Amino acid sequence: MTGEDVEADLKVLREAKKACHHVYDTEKKKLVKVPDHKTRLAATTLSRAYHEGKPIERKEVLTADLLTFEEKLRRLQQSERFKQLQNSEHSIVKGEVIEVELGSASNPAVSSSGE
């Protein structure tokens, strides 16, 4: 697009903002010139979009770590920091880590029957 094309487009928009149409007035028994609000609103909207640009569209980019819980637990238990904290004064529970199998009687929250 050249500068002349842009100027021509802006001229059309300026004229559209002044758009009028004719309506028959029954009292005067003739056509009366009235503002064409639909055309004026469309021209104003287009003009604002041209001058202000498109508003920012917010997007959320999500990433997922697809490791299973068991894999994460295994990695945690193997980490040096976990081993340091396990028997430190900051540990919630002192003692050894108890391995719990899924569906075992010691873990009633998880049952092997699929309930």
Summary of the structure (lengths in Angstrom):
residues: 115
radius of gyration: 36.3
end to end distance: 67.5
largest distance: 99.9
contacts: 169
relative contact order: 0.06
helix: 41%
strand: 10%
